[in-house]
Amino acid sequence: MSEELYQQAIKDLARAGHGSGRLAAASASARLDNPLCGDRIALDVRLEHGKIVAIGHDTRGCLLCRAAASWLASEVPGVAPEQFAAAHRELLALLQGAATESSVRASLLPFSPAREHKSRHGCVLLPFEALQRALTEATAD
């Protein structure tokens, strides 16, 4: 795996823009920003029968932040919030160097070069934190 921070897989994810745009019938929403780099996200989630069925987002940020938001909208629909939480933990472990590439789902591996750039961790994690906040709001009702 290339250790280039902005490798082609990251560029492709950001360009794909999975989930770009707000959801009309969201179960919950969250807005977060990263004041260190200027990344901002407004994220909507729709839950049905205990599963995440759709994610929409308006992301203004760097390539890593946009790629992470796109990853969420592509990979998370169809799973329970607990399964998203497991992916979030895997990403955290990957960025912190506490996980090997073989212990993390393959679709998260394009984010592994960010491990060496601690200042970029917040960029990758911002969409995940927004989704976690939205899920907390949605399940509190």
C-alpha positions as CSV (number, residue, x, y, z in Angstrom):
1,M,0.0,0.0,0.0
2,S,1.3,3.4,-1.0
3,E,2.1,5.7,1.9
4,E,1.2,8.8,-0.1
5,L,-1.3,10.8,1.9
6,Y,-3.5,11.8,-1.1
7,Q,-3.3,8.5,-2.9
8,Q,-5.6,7.7,-5.8
9,A,-8.1,5.9,-3.6
10,I,-8.6,9.0,-1.5
11,K,-9.0,11.2,-4.6
12,D,-11.5,8.7,-6.0
13,L,-13.6,8.6,-2.8
14,A,-13.7,12.4,-2.5
15,R,-14.5,12.8,-6.2
16,A,-17.3,10.2,-6.0
17,G,-19.0,12.3,-3.4
18,H,-21.3,9.5,-2.2
19,G,-24.1,11.0,-0.2
20,S,-23.5,14.6,-1.2
21,G,-26.5,16.7,-0.4
22,R,-28.8,16.9,2.5
23,L,-31.5,14.3,3.3
24,A,-35.1,15.6,3.2
25,A,-36.4,13.1,5.8
26,A,-33.5,12.8,8.2
27,S,-33.9,11.1,11.6
28,A,-31.2,13.3,12.9
29,S,-28.5,15.8,11.8
30,A,-25.3,17.1,13.2
31,R,-23.0,20.0,12.2
32,L,-19.3,20.0,13.2
33,D,-16.3,21.9,12.2
34,N,-12.6,21.5,12.7
35,P,-11.3,25.0,13.6
36,L,-7.7,23.9,13.1
37,C,-8.1,23.4,9.3
38,G,-11.5,24.8,8.4
39,D,-13.3,21.6,7.6
40,R,-17.0,21.7,8.1
41,I,-19.7,19.1,7.7
42,A,-23.5,19.1,8.1
43,L,-24.5,15.4,8.1
44,D,-28.0,13.8,8.1
45,V,-28.8,10.2,8.8
46,R,-32.0,8.3,8.3
47,L,-32.7,5.2,10.5
48,E,-35.4,2.6,9.8
49,H,-36.0,-0.5,11.9
50,G,-32.8,0.0,13.8
51,K,-30.5,0.3,10.8
52,I,-28.9,3.2,9.0
53,V,-30.6,3.5,5.7
54,A,-29.2,6.7,4.3
55,I,-26.6,9.4,4.9
56,G,-26.5,12.8,3.3
57,H,-23.9,15.4,3.9
58,D,-22.7,18.9,2.9
59,T,-19.0,18.8,3.4
60,R,-16.7,21.7,3.0
61,G,-13.2,20.6,3.6
62,C,-10.0,19.0,2.5
63,L,-9.7,15.9,0.4
64,L,-9.4,13.6,3.4
65,C,-12.6,15.0,5.0
66,R,-14.6,14.7,1.8
67,A,-13.3,11.2,1.2
68,A,-14.3,10.2,4.8
69,A,-17.8,11.6,4.3
70,S,-18.1,9.8,1.0
71,W,-16.8,6.6,2.6
72,L,-19.6,6.8,5.2
73,A,-22.3,7.3,2.7
74,S,-21.1,4.4,0.6
75,E,-20.2,1.9,3.3
76,V,-22.6,2.5,6.2
77,P,-26.1,2.3,4.9
78,G,-27.7,-1.1,5.7
79,V,-25.8,-1.5,9.0
80,A,-26.9,-1.0,12.6
81,P,-25.3,1.8,14.6
82,E,-23.2,-0.7,16.5
83,Q,-21.6,-1.8,13.3
84,F,-20.8,1.8,12.4
85,A,-19.3,2.1,15.9
86,A,-17.0,-0.8,15.1
87,A,-15.8,0.8,11.9
88,H,-15.2,4.0,13.8
89,R,-13.1,2.1,16.4
90,E,-11.1,0.4,13.6
91,L,-10.4,3.8,12.0
92,L,-9.3,5.3,15.3
93,A,-7.0,2.3,15.9
94,L,-5.6,2.6,12.4
95,L,-4.8,6.3,12.8
96,Q,-3.3,5.8,16.3
97,G,-1.1,2.9,15.1
98,A,-2.8,0.5,17.4
99,A,-4.1,-1.7,14.6
100,T,-2.4,-3.6,11.8
101,E,-3.6,-3.3,8.3
102,S,-4.8,-6.9,8.4
103,S,-7.0,-6.2,11.4
104,V,-8.9,-3.3,9.7
105,R,-11.5,-3.6,7.0
106,A,-9.9,-3.1,3.6
107,S,-12.1,-0.2,2.6
108,L,-10.6,1.9,5.5
109,L,-7.0,1.2,4.4
110,P,-6.7,4.2,2.0
111,F,-6.8,6.4,5.2
112,S,-3.8,4.6,6.7
113,P,-1.1,7.1,5.4
114,A,-2.8,9.8,7.6
115,R,-1.5,7.9,10.6
116,E,1.9,9.6,10.1
117,H,0.2,13.0,9.9
118,K,-1.4,13.6,13.4
119,S,-2.6,17.0,12.3
120,R,-4.7,15.3,9.6
121,H,-6.5,12.8,12.0
122,G,-9.2,15.4,12.7
123,C,-9.9,15.8,9.0
124,V,-10.5,12.0,8.6
125,L,-12.5,11.7,11.8
126,L,-14.8,14.7,11.5
127,P,-17.5,13.0,9.4
128,F,-17.3,9.9,11.7
129,E,-17.8,12.1,14.7
130,A,-20.7,14.0,13.0
131,L,-22.4,10.6,12.3
132,Q,-21.8,9.5,15.9
133,R,-23.4,12.7,17.2
134,A,-26.4,12.4,14.8
135,L,-26.9,8.7,15.8
136,T,-26.8,9.7,19.5
137,E,-29.5,12.3,18.9
138,A,-31.6,9.9,16.8
139,T,-31.5,7.1,19.4
140,A,-32.1,9.4,22.3
141,D,-35.7,10.1,21.2
